[in-house]
Amino acid sequence: MSYIEHGYSAISYHDNDVQNGETDMLRILLTWIINATAVYATALLLQGITIRNFGAALIVALVLGLVNALVKPVLVFFSIPFIILTLGLFLLVINALMLQLAAVFVEGFTVTGFWWAVLGSVCISFVAWLLGAIFNV
């Protein structure tokens, strides 16, 4: 029996497909807002990280997403020996470097030093995790 005999089509269009696409876009948008809120909250909590306004936090969240998607995998690959040797703690260094790199690209967002970047990356991760758990994202 073939697809057609069972009533299936190779190309199908259902309302569920559209709803799933809308749900995915809503989830991406909500994740972006959560990450921006985490960046903004971290800047309010830590004196070594400053941000001009929430609009800048939205841009920082976008840049961090791009940097984490494009640059971080390369750094992790070349750092595998250090990551193994430090039992994963070197990933904190990589996350701090990604935060400092985002600060280079976004005007109105500053990270004053490496240790503030380490603390900031941990704080951003925790706040984003907490908000994601609250909003079930």
Summary of the structure (lengths in Angstrom):
residues: 137
radius of gyration: 19.8
end to end distance: 41.0
largest distance: 67.8
contacts: 371
relative contact order: 0.15
helix: 72%
strand: 4%
